[in-house]
């Protein structure tokens, strides 16, 4: 009975560690990880929206409906961009992505070229901000991937250690029965 209890403690503690690390990574990436996993698990039904607000960039999961892209903004209201199709998206890390300017409600391609015509002054400032943006996001994504790999490594080592301990306890129990 104590082996079962120890195994449950073992599984519970590593589940807690993985959960805490997931929450920390999601917080550090400003919600990117959660929305990335939502889009990845939708198998192409959703699209990852990188929304450029006046202060920063945040990520949301959106979906296409009747030649329009619908996503929920940071304030919780549903925003819809008309005349947006799958051809306007690009593929990054295995998911469909689209870049959106929150102020002008315009979309951009992968090279930050405007797809729909709007006020050129604000678009130029957005383009300049995007071009001169530091590569901290690239570094952040690399750090996130390294942390995920370390989590996977810890989980594999923990599972192997658990199986080894259970095997040794079974061998001890069998030698007591046989010997």
C-alpha positions as a printed NumPy array, in Angstrom:
array([[  0.   ,   0.   ,   0.   ],
       [  2.86 ,   2.394,   0.727],
       [  4.236,   1.899,  -2.8  ],
       [  0.959,   3.161,  -4.262],
       [  0.979,   6.181,  -1.971],
       [  4.603,   6.977,  -2.808],
       [  3.86 ,   6.619,  -6.518],
       [  0.903,   8.993,  -6.207],
       [  3.072,  11.515,  -4.343],
       [  5.718,  11.131,  -7.033],
       [  3.242,  11.686,  -9.88 ],
       [  1.536,  14.542,  -8.042],
       [  4.761,  16.38 ,  -7.313],
       [  6.001,  16.199, -10.899],
       [  2.595,  17.199, -12.212],
       [  2.738,  20.233,  -9.934],
       [  6.228,  21.118, -11.154],
       [  5.162,  20.835, -14.807],
       [  2.051,  22.94 , -14.122],
       [  4.067,  25.66 , -12.372],
       [  6.605,  25.73 , -15.219],
       [  3.811,  25.94 , -17.823],
       [  2.23 ,  28.873, -15.993],
       [  5.618,  30.603, -15.695],
       [  6.441,  30.15 , -19.385],
       [  2.97 ,  31.335, -20.4  ],
       [  3.331,  34.407, -18.215],
       [  6.796,  35.204, -19.589],
       [  5.56 ,  34.888, -23.174],
       [  2.544,  37.159, -22.513],
       [  0.047,  34.361, -23.2  ],
       [  1.692,  33.208, -26.427],
       [  2.127,  29.591, -25.296],
       [ -1.526,  29.052, -24.341],
       [ -2.835,  30.549, -27.58 ],
       [ -0.216,  28.69 , -29.632],
       [ -1.348,  25.39 , -28.103],
       [ -5.013,  26.282, -28.743],
       [ -4.292,  27.006, -32.418],
       [ -2.058,  23.937, -32.779],
       [ -4.701,  21.653, -31.278],
       [ -7.435,  23.045, -33.561],
       [ -5.72 ,  21.345, -36.527],
       [ -5.981,  24.344, -38.843],
       [ -9.424,  25.638, -37.845],
       [ -7.976,  28.562, -35.892],
       [ -5.254,  31.09 , -36.66 ],
       [ -2.724,  32.705, -34.298],
       [ -3.253,  36.467, -34.346],
       [ -0.294,  38.671, -33.403],
       [ -2.089,  41.877, -32.449],
       [  0.065,  45.016, -32.516],
       [ -1.418,  47.446, -30.008],
       [ -0.021,  50.946, -29.376],
       [  1.945,  49.71 , -26.375],
       [  2.992,  46.133, -27.181],
       [  2.246,  42.943, -29.082],
       [ -0.125,  40.321, -27.717],
       [ -1.383,  37.044, -29.135],
       [ -4.906,  35.708, -29.556],
       [ -6.508,  32.734, -31.262],
       [ -8.909,  33.728, -34.036],
       [-11.03 ,  31.903, -36.569],
       [-12.337,  32.527, -40.067],
       [-16.06 ,  32.877, -40.639],
       [-17.646,  34.053, -43.926],
       [-14.479,  35.697, -45.348],
       [-13.884,  37.486, -42.061],
       [-11.425,  36.953, -39.239],
       [-12.885,  37.049, -35.743],
       [-10.79 ,  37.246, -32.589],
       [-11.324,  38.415, -29.026],
       [ -9.337,  41.522, -28.155],
       [ -7.598,  42.149, -24.869],
       [-10.611,  44.05 , -23.497],
       [-12.828,  41.016, -24.16 ],
       [-14.814,  42.324, -27.117],
       [-15.04 ,  40.314, -30.328],
       [-13.317,  42.046, -33.23 ],
       [-14.009,  41.166, -36.851],
       [-11.874,  42.032, -39.859],
       [-13.747,  41.736, -43.125],
       [-12.338,  40.476, -46.45 ],
       [ -9.654,  38.396, -44.763],
       [ -9.028,  34.877, -46.049],
       [ -6.512,  32.075, -45.548],
       [ -4.346,  33.532, -48.327],
       [ -3.442,  36.407, -46.007],
       [ -1.914,  34.072, -43.407],
       [  1.581,  32.656, -43.213],
       [  2.864,  29.499, -41.581],
       [  5.118,  29.792, -38.551],
       [  6.051,  26.931, -36.209],
       [  3.371,  24.715, -37.74 ],
       [  0.402,  27.06 , -37.291],
       [ -1.26 ,  29.686, -39.448],
       [ -0.398,  33.214, -38.27 ],
       [ -1.583,  36.686, -39.142],
       [ -0.338,  40.106, -37.998],
       [ -2.996,  42.674, -37.079],
       [ -2.727,  46.381, -36.295],
       [ -5.236,  46.966, -33.506],
       [ -5.516,  50.726, -34.013],
       [ -6.236,  50.774, -37.76 ],
       [ -7.726,  47.268, -38.064],
       [ -5.357,  46.365, -40.868],
       [ -3.447,  43.195, -41.514],
       [  0.15 ,  42.666, -42.609],
       [  1.969,  39.912, -44.423],
       [  5.107,  38.237, -43.12 ],
       [  7.317,  41.087, -44.388],
       [  5.173,  43.675, -42.57 ],
       [  3.648,  45.006, -45.796],
       [  0.105,  46.29 , -45.408],
       [ -2.531,  44.169, -47.144],
       [ -5.571,  46.446, -46.755],
       [ -5.334,  50.187, -47.451],
       [ -5.657,  52.53 , -44.483],
       [ -4.043,  55.656, -43.065],
       [ -0.465,  55.618, -44.34 ],
       [  0.985,  57.709, -41.506],
       [  0.056,  55.331, -38.745],
       [  0.944,  52.336, -40.888],
       [  4.412,  53.755, -41.502],
       [  4.95 ,  54.267, -37.79 ],
       [  3.795,  50.712, -37.166],
       [  6.144,  49.413, -39.853],
       [  9.057,  51.401, -38.427],
       [  8.32 ,  50.071, -34.94 ],
       [  8.155,  46.518, -36.285],
       [ 11.372,  46.865, -38.293],
       [ 13.398,  48.345, -35.431],
       [ 11.949,  46.03 , -32.814],
       [ 14.64 ,  44.21 , -30.895],
       [ 15.112,  40.525, -31.377],
       [ 14.113,  39.863, -27.765],
       [ 11.057,  37.951, -28.966],
       [ 13.259,  35.579, -30.97 ],
       [ 15.448,  35.068, -27.923],
       [ 12.342,  34.608, -25.777],
       [ 11.013,  31.917, -28.121],
       [ 14.366,  30.103, -27.997],
       [ 14.361,  30.246, -24.2  ],
       [ 10.814,  28.888, -24.13 ],
       [ 11.762,  25.99 , -26.393],
       [ 14.81 ,  25.198, -24.239],
       [ 12.652,  25.258, -21.101],
       [ 10.108,  22.937, -22.721],
       [ 12.906,  20.544, -23.7  ],
       [ 14.214,  20.601, -20.118],
       [ 10.721,  19.881, -18.788],
       [ 10.463,  16.909, -21.127],
       [ 13.911,  15.681, -20.042],
       [ 12.97 ,  15.96 , -16.347],
       [  9.724,  14.081, -16.986],
       [ 11.567,  11.261, -18.78 ],
       [ 14.175,  11.002, -16.024],
       [ 11.436,  11.035, -13.378],
       [  9.485,   8.3  , -15.133],
       [ 12.625,   6.182, -15.521],
       [ 13.53 ,   6.661, -11.874],
       [ 10.01 ,   5.744, -10.818],
       [ 10.033,   2.573, -12.892],
       [ 13.463,   1.66 , -11.509],
       [ 12.302,   2.119,  -7.903],
       [  9.147,   0.084,  -8.488],
       [ 11.203,  -2.665, -10.153],
       [ 13.659,  -2.769,  -7.234],
       [ 10.809,  -2.916,  -4.7  ],
       [  9.245,  -5.793,  -6.623],
       [ 12.608,  -7.638,  -6.661],
       [ 12.934,  -7.17 ,  -2.892],
       [  9.396,  -8.436,  -2.375],
       [ 10.03 , -11.485,  -4.607],
       [ 13.288, -12.383,  -2.837],
       [ 11.408, -12.287,   0.464],
       [  8.772, -14.662,  -0.908],
       [ 11.225, -17.011,  -2.64 ],
       [ 14.092, -16.945,  -0.112]])
